[in-house]
Amino acid sequence: MARVADIAHAPGDQALLGEALAQRAAVADSCKRFVELDRCAAAAEAGYAVGLFKVLGADSMAKNDLLWGLS
């Protein structure tokens, strides 16, 4: 799942990719969400207060998630 979640193109680029690649990007995005949530759960289990956020103004970036932790 982590390998599929490692998407290399920004959401704005998906219109240029064609139907098949856009569908793969949607699957990759879902996998990425699960991976990020799993990372949050692991950090919480380790005693961190955690939050998962989107970086504002980074809609054109493929990697715009921010995992925040405080011990």
Stockholm file with secondary structure:
# STOCKHOLM 1.0

chainA/1-71         MARVADIAHAPGDQALLGEALAQRAAVADSCKRFVELDRCAAAAEAGYAVGLFKVLGADSMAKNDLLWGLS
#=GR chainA/1-71 SS CHHHHCCCSCGGGGGGTCHHHHHHHHHHHHHHHHHHHHHHHHHHHTTCEEEEEECTTCTTCSCCEEEEEEC
#=GC SS_cons        CHHHHCCCSCGGGGGGTCHHHHHHHHHHHHHHHHHHHHHHHHHHHTTCEEEEEECTTCTTCSCCEEEEEEC
//
